[in-house]
Amino acid sequence: MTRITLGRLAREAGLSRSSLLHYEALGLLMPSARSTAGYRLYDETQHERLRAICAYRAAGLPLAAIRDLLAREGNAAAHILEAHLMRLTAEIARLKERQKAIATLLAQPSFRRRGKQRGKDAWVAMLRGAGFDEAEMDNWHAGFEAENPDSHAAFLVSLGLTREEVKAIRRRAKLAGNPAAGHSGS
């Protein structure tokens, strides 16, 4: 079995020596042996463990959770990953709500007067750059329309839209905010 030094393992993993020493201090990665000169040596088992640690770090898991995950097997390990996935999902939802709130603030007259004026294309490009897809933009318009129809209309006019475009967007926003309104009871 081939063993490699701490420095070589760090280079191969693209990490610093201090990161590996930190992992050792936390009990995440222990050397398999020591050389006669006292150097830490690692075999393929530790190399695999380090690859797993790196994969979990890339997924955003904190080191304490990684330690727990590596100590468990099967369903217990899967439960840790599932819980992390659900926390990320909740955080993404919170961040998306913040994005909508910021976009609404930017659309307010006080910010439009202070900031640079954006046309429709620039506004849509900014929202797309922030990760909004068509449905999220429709949702944002629906929320804005429901919360403050006059400001929403003024905002759309400020983008340089025609009266017909403003009416169409507001109509779509009202339908998105009240899907039942678009269906007649047959």
KOLLUM-644447 format. One record per atom (N, C-alpha, C, CB): x, y, z; residue in one letter. Coordinates in pm, whole numbers, plus 32768, in hexadecimal, padded with zeros to 4 digits. Glycine has a CB too. Example, Ala and Ser with C-alpha at 12.3 -4.5 7.8 and 13.67 -1.06 7.14 Angstrom:
// residues 2
85277DC7830Ca;84CE7E3E830Ca;85287EB6830Ca;846B7E418389a;85057F1F82C4s;85577F9682CAs;850A80038313s;85807FC4823Cs;
***
This chain:
// residues 186
80557F8B8000m;800080008000m;8059807C8000m;7F9F8000807Am;803E80D87FA1t;808C81517F96t;805C81B97FF9t;808681887F08t;80B881F7803Cr;80978262809Ar;80D682E3806Ar;80C58240812Ar;808F8351807Fi;80C383D38056i;80C6843280CEi;806E840E7FE3i;8116849A80C0t;812584FA812Dt;80B1855D8131t;81AA8547811Ft;80AB85A6819El;8045860C81B0l;804D86738140l;805586508239l;80C586A18120g;80D7870680B8g;80A486D68031g;8169872C80ADg;80C5865B800Fr;809986267F8Dr;800286137F8Ar;80DF85A17F6Fr;7FC985E07FF7l;7F3885CF7FFEl;7EF386567FF1l;7F10858A8083l;7F2886BC8033a;7EEE8743802Aa;7EF487757F9Ba;7F3987A48089a;7F6587667F58r;7F7387937ECDr;7F11874A7E72r;8002877D7E9Br;7F0886C67E81e;7EAE86777E2Ce;7E1C869F7E41e;7EC085E27E49e;7DFA86C77EBBa;7D7086ED7EDAa;7D5787817EBDa;7D5086CE7F6Da;7DC187CC7EA4g;7DB2885C7E8Cg;7D9388A97F0Cg;7D4488747E27g;7DC488767F7Cl;7DAD88B57FFEl;7E3288DE803Bl;7D618856805Dl;7E2B892D80A2s;7EA5895380EAs;7EC588E88152s;7E9489DF812Es;7F4488E48178r;7F6F888781E3r;7F2188A68263r;8009889281FCr;7F0C8928827Es;7EC8894E82F9s;7E38891C82FBs;7ECB89E68309s;7DF889148287s;7D7088DC8283s;7D70884B82AEs;7D3388E981F5s;7DD187FE8279l;7DD88770829Fl;7DFA87608333l;7E4187278249l;7E5087B68367l;7E6F87B083F6l;7DF487D58449l;7EE588108417l;7DA688328418h;7D298856845Ch;7CC887E0845Bh;7CE888D28418h;7CBE879C83E9y;7C69872683E0y;7C9786BB8442y;7C6986EE8351y;7D1B86AE8451e;7D50864D84B1e;7D2B86758540e;7DE9864184A3e;7D3886F6855Fa;7D18872685E6a;7C85870D8608a;7D3787BB85F2a;7C2F871085A1l;7BA086F785B6l;7B7D866385B4l;7B4F873F854Cl;7BDF860F8595g;7BC68580858Eg;7B888553850Bg;7B6D855885FEg;7B8E85A984A5l;7B5585868424l;7BB2853183CFl;7B31860383D9l;7C33854C83D7l;7C94850A8380l;7D1284EE83D0l;7CB385608303l;7D2B847083E9m;7DA084498437m;7E05840383DDm;7D7983ED84AEm;7E86841A83F1p;7EE983D383A0p;7EE3833D83BEp;7F77840983BAp;7F0582EF8359s;7F04825E836Ds;7F83822F83B3s;7EF4821582E6s;7FEA827F83A9a;806A825A83E8a;80C382D683EEa;80B281E68399a;813B82C08428r;81A28329842Br;822182ED83F1r;81BA835F84BDr;826B834183ABs;82EB83128375s;8350830A83E8s;832083718303s;83C482D083CEt;842B82C78435t;845883538461t;84A582778402t;844783B68407a;846B84408428a;83F68489846Ba;8497848B83AAa;83848445847Eg;8313848184C2g;82AD84C68468g;834384E18524g;82C084BB83E3y;826184F98388y;81DE84AB8385y;829C850282FBy;817084F3837Cr;80ED84B4836Fr;80E5847282E6r;807A851B8383r;80AF83F782E3l;809E83AE8265l;800C83868256l;80FB83318260l;7FDD838A81D9y;7F51836D81BCy;7F4A8305814Dy;7F0583EF8193y;7EED82A7815Ed;7EDB824380F5d;7E5A826180A7d;7ED681B38131d;7E348207804Ee;7DC1821E7FF7e;7D3F822E8048e;7DB281AA7F94e;7D3481EC80B9t;7CBC81F9810Ct;7CAA828A813At;7CC3819B8186t;7D1682C7816Aq;7D0F83538195q;7CF983B1811Dq;7D8F837B81E0q;7D35838B80ABh;7D2383DB8032h;7C8F83DB800Bh;7D7B83A47FBDh;7C4F83678010e;7BBF835D7FF3e;7B6D83AD8058e;7B9282C97FF5e;7B9383A280D6r;7B4C83ED813Fr;7B5884848125r;7B8483CA81CBr;7BCE84B180FCl;7BE1853E80DEl;7B8B85688066l;7C75855C80C2l;7B8085128002r;7B2985317F90r;7A9885427FBEr;7B3284C17F24r;7A6E84ED801Aa;79E684F88050a;79D6857B809Fa;79C5847F80ABa;7A39859C80F0i;7A35861A813Di;7A29869080DDi;7AB586298195i;7A78868F8074c;7A7586FD8011c;79ED87047FCCc;7AE586EA7FA8c;79B386937FACa;792E86917F6Ba;78C586CA7FCAa;790786007F41a;78CB86A68049y;786B86D980ABy;7880876F80C2y;7878868D812Fy;78FD879C80C3r;7919882B80D1r;78E288778059r;79B2884580E0r;78F4883F7FE2a;78C0887F7F69a;7827888A7F6Ea;78EB88327EEBa;77E7882E7FB5a;775688317FC6a;772D88918035a;772187A57FE4a;779088CE8076g;7772893380DCg;775F88FD8168g;76FA897C80B6g;77808880817El;777088488205l;77DC887E8261l;777487AE8201l;77B788A382DBp;781D88CC833Cp;786F8853836Ap;77DB891283B7p;78E7886E8399l;7941880083BFl;790587A6842Cl;79C5883883F0l;78BB87DE8489a;787E878B84F3a;781B872884B6a;783787E4855Ca;77CD87558455a;776D86FC8412a;77B6869183C2a;770F874B83B7a;782786B88384i;787786578338i;78AD85EB8396i;78EB869D82EDi;78DB8614840Ar;790D85B2846Cr;789E85518490r;794385FA84ECr;7826858584AAd;77B4852E84CBd;779284D38457d;773A858284F2d;7792850B83DFl;776F84BE8369l;77D2844B8353l;776B851982EEl;785384698360l;78B88401834Bl;78B5839583B8l;794384418345l;788183B8842Ca;787B8358849Aa;780182FB848Ea;787783A18520a;77A583208438r;772A82D2842Br;7724828D83A5r;76AF832A843Er;76C582348399e;76B481EC831Be;762281ED82F3e;76E7815B8327e;760B81CE8275g;758481B78242g;75228226825Cg;754F813B827Bg;74B28201829Bn;7443825F82B0n;746A82D68306n;73CF821782EFn;74BE82C1836Aa;74E6832F83C1a;753583978372a;753B82FB8438a;758F836B831Ba;75DC83C782C8a;7580840D8264a;764E837C827Da;752583C28229a;74C683FC81CAa;746F8464820Ea;746F838F818Aa;7449844C828Ch;73F684AA82D6h;743F853182E7h;73D084708360h;74C1852D8302i;750F85A88311i;750E85F6828Ei;75A08588833Bi;752285B1821Dl;752185F4819Bl;7496862A817Al;754F8594812Dl;742F85DD8198e;73A6860B817Ee;7386868781D0e;7341859B819Ce;73AF8689824Ea;739686FD82A4a;73DF8777826Da;73C286E08336a;745A8764823Eh;74A587D38204h;746088058185h;753787A881E4h;743087AA8132l;73E987D080B8l;736D882380D9l;73C187538067l;732387FB8140m;72AA88458167m;72CE88CF819Em;725A87F581CFm;733D88DA81E9r;7369895D821Ar;738E89B781A5r;73E1894F827Br;73D389808142l;73F889CE80CBl;737B89FA807El;7455897D806Fl;731B89A28072t;729F89C2802Ct;72578A358072t;724389478024t;72508A3180F7a;72108A9C8143a;725E8B1F8133a;72068A7681D9a;72E28B178136e;73358B8F8125e;73238BCB809Ae;73C98B6D813Ee;731C8B778034i;73058BA77FABi;727F8BF07FA3i;730A8B327F45i;72188BB97FE2a;71948BF97FE2a;719B8C818026a;712B8B9F8029a;71E28C898098r;71F28D0980DDr;723C8D6D8085r;723D8CF68164r;72A58D408042l;72F38D997FEBl;72A08DC87F74l;73728D527FBAl;724F8D707F3Ck;71F88D977ECCk;71958E027EF8k;71AD8D1C7E93k;715F8DF57F70e;71048E5B7FA5e;714E8EE07FB5e;70C88E2F802Ce;71CA8EDB7FE2r;72198F567FEEr;72338F947F65r;729E8F398035r;724E8F3F7F01q;72618F737E79q;71E58FBE7E4Bq;72818F007E18q;71718F837E60k;70F48FC47E37k;70E390497E80k;707B8F687E51k;7101904B7F01a;70F390C57F4Fa;715291327F1Ba;710E90A97FE4a;71CC910D7EFAi;722C916F7EC5i;71FF91A17E3Di;72B991317EBBi;71D091477DE6a;719F91717D64a;712B91D27D74a;717590F87D0Fa;70D291B97DD4t;706192137DECt;7093929A7E1Et;700091D57E52t;70F692997E76l;712F93187EA5l;716D93667E31l;719892FF7F11l;71B593217DDCl;71F493647D6Al;718D939E7D09l;724F93037D1Fl;711793657D09a;70AD93947CAFa;7062940C7CEAa;704B93237C92a;7078942C7D69q;7032949C7DA8q;706395217D6Fq;7047949A7E41q;700A95847D68p;702E96057D2Dp;70AA96447D6Cp;6FBB96657D3Ap;70BB96377DEFs;712E96787E2Fs;71B2963E7DFDs;712696687EC7s;71B795BE7DE1f;723295817DADf;7241959A7D17f;723494EA7DC9f;71D2959E7CD0r;71DB95B97C40r;721096467C28r;715195A77BFCr;71EB96A67C7Er;721C972F7C6Er;72B197377C8Fr;71CC97907CC7r;72DC96EF7CF8r;736796F57D24r;73C696A77CCCr;737296C37DB1r;739996317CA2g;73F195D87C56g;73E895F47BC1g;73CD95477C71g;743195A47B79k;742B95B67AE7k;73A6957F7AB5k;74A3956F7AA0k;737095BF7A53q;72F295927A19q;730D951679C6q;72AF960379C4q;72B894B579D6r;72C5943A798Ar;724C942C792Fr;72D293BF79E8r;7267940278B7g;71FA93DE785Eg;71D1934E7878g;722393F177CAg;716C93217831k;713992997843k;71A892327830k;70C6927D77E0k;71F5923D77C4d;725D91DA77A9d;72C591D47818d;72A191F97724d;72EF9249784Aa;7352924D78B7a;731792127937a;738392DE78D0a;729992307953w;725891FB79CCw;724D916279C4w;71CB923979DEw;721E91317951v;7211909F7940v;729B905D7949v;71CE907E78B7v;7300909C790Ca;738890647913a;73BA905E79A3a;73EA90B878BDa;739D90C679F2m;73C790C67A7Em;738390547ACAm;73A7914E7AC1m;730090457AB6l;72B88FDA7AFBl;72EA8F507ACEl;72218FE67AE2l;73018F407A4Er;73368EBF7A1Dr;73C08EA57A59r;733E8EBD7982r;74118F0D7A60g;74968F017A9Eg;748D8ED97B31g;74E28F837A92g;741F8F007B72a;74098EDB7BFEa;73CC8E507C0Ba;73AF8F427C42a;73B38E0F7B98g;73808D857B9Cg;72EB8D787B8Bg;73A68D477C1Cg;72A48DE57B70f;72138DDD7B5Bf;71F78D9C7AD4f;71D28E6A7B62f;719B8D3D7AD3d;716C8D077A54d;70E68D4B7A34d;715D8C697A59d;70A88D2579C7e;702B8D66799Be;6FBF8D5B7A07e;6FF98D267918e;6FB08CE77A43a;6F488CD37AA9a;6F648D297B24a;6F408C3E7AD1a;6FE38D347B4Be;70058D867BC0e;6FEE8E1A7BA4e;70978D6F7BEAe;70088E457B29m;6FEB8ED07B05m;6F548EE97B09m;70238EF17A78m;6F068E897AD6d;6E748E967ADCd;6E458E9C7B6Dd;6E318E207A93d;6E808E4A7BC2n;6E5E8E4A7C50n;6E7F8ED07C90n;6EA78DDA7C99n;6EF48F057C6Dw;6F1D8F867CA4w;6EB98FF27C7Aw;6FAC8FAA7C75w;6E968FF67BFAh;6E3390587BCBh;6DAE90457C13h;6E1F904B7B32h;6D848FC97C26a;6D058FAE7C6Ba;6D088FE47CF9a;6CE88F177C6Ca;6D768FCD7D40g;6D828FFF7DC8g;6D8390977DCDg;6E018FCA7E09g;6DCE90D47D70f;6DD591667D6Af;6D4C919F7D49f;6E3D91937D01f;6D0991657CEAe;6C8391947CC1e;6C2091897D34e;6C5091427C47e;6C2591197D7Ea;6BC891057DEEa;6BE791657E60a;6BD090747E20a;6C66917D7E78e;6C8F91D17EEAe;6C7992667ECEe;6D2191B97F0Be;6C9C92917E54n;6C9293207E37n;6C7C93347DA1n;6D12936B7E66n;6C0093277D75p;6BE393307CE5p;6C1093B27CA4p;6B50931F7CCFp;6C0194237CEBd;6C2794A47CB1d;6CBF94AB7C9Bd;6BF995167D0Bd;6D0B947F7CFEs;6D9E94807CF0s;6DCA941F7C82s;6DE2945B7D76s;6D8793AE7C79h;6DA8934C7C12h;6D91938A7B88h;6D5592CB7C23h;6D1E93CB7B77a;6D00940A7AF6a;6D6694777AD7a;6C7294447AF7a;6D8894CA7B3Aa;6DE995367B25a;6E7294FD7B01a;6DF4958F7BA3a;6E9694907B44f;6F15944F7B26f;6F1894207A94f;6F2E93D97B86f;6EAF93DE7A69l;6EAA93AA79DFl;6EB4941C797Al;6E2A935A79C8l;6E70948A7995v;6E7994FF793Dv;6F079534793Bv;6E16956D796Bv;6F49953579B2s;6FD3956979B9s;703595177967s;7002956D7A49s;7010949A7947l;7067944578F5l;705D94687860l;704493B2790Al;700094C37841g;6FEF94EA77B6g;6F909490776Ag;707394ED7772g;6F3C944677B3l;6EDD93EC7771l;6E67943A773Al;6EAC938077D3l;6E2D940576D2t;6DB49442769Bt;6D3F942776F8t;6D96940D760Ct;6CD5947376E6r;6C5C94607737r;6C2893D07729r;6BEE94C5770Dr;6C2E939976AEe;6BFE93117697e;6C5692AB76DFe;6BFB92F27600e;6CDA92C176DEe;6D3592657725e;6D1B926A77BBe;6DC992897707e;6D0792E377F1v;6CEA92F27880v;6C6A92A678A3v;6CDC938778A7v;6C0192B97852k;6B829274786Ck;6B9491DD7868k;6B18929F7806k;6BDE91AC7806a;6BF2911B77F8a;6C3E90E2786Fa;6C3F90FB7776a;6CA59127789Ai;6CF490F5790Di;6C9F90F8798Bi;6D74914A7922i;6C549162799Fr;6C00916B7A17r;6B9191027A15r;6BC291F77A23r;6B5790E979A0r;6AF090817993r;6B2C8FF979B7r;6AB5907F7902r;6BA18FDD797Er;6BE38F5D799Cr;6C068F547A31r;6C638F4D7946r;6C318FC37A6Ca;6C548FC47AFAa;6BD88FA77B4Fa;6C92904C7B23a;6B698FE27B2Ak;6AED8FCA7B76k;6AC28F397B6Bk;6A7D90267B44k;6AD08EFF7AF4l;6AAE8E717AE2l;6B0D8E187B31l;6AB28E4C7A4Dl;6B8D8E3A7B30a;6BF08DEA7B7Ba;6BD58DF37C10a;6C808E187B5Ba;6BA88E687C3Fg;6B898E7A7CCCg;6B088E397CF7g;6B858F0A7CECg;6AB18E1F7C95n;6A308DE17CB1n;6A108D817C3En;69BF8E4D7CC2n;6A4F8D097C3Dp;6A3C8CAC7BCEp;69AA8C897BB4p;6A888C2F7BE8p;69568C8A7C19a;68C98C687C07a;68828CCF7BB1a;68828C5C7C8Fa;68B88D4B7BB1a;68798DB67B63a;68828D9B7ACDa;68BA8E3B7B83a;68E28D4E7AA4g;68F48D2F7A18g;689D8CBC79E8g;69828D1079FDg;68578C797A43h;68048C057A1Eh;67738C247A3Bh;68308B867A6Bh;67208C0C79DBs;66918C1B79F6s;665A8B947A1Fs;66448C537978s;65FF8B967A7Cg;65C48B187AA9g;65648AE27A41g;657D8B2A7B2Eg;65878A7579FEs;652E8A407994s;64CE89DE79CEs;657E89FE7924s;
***
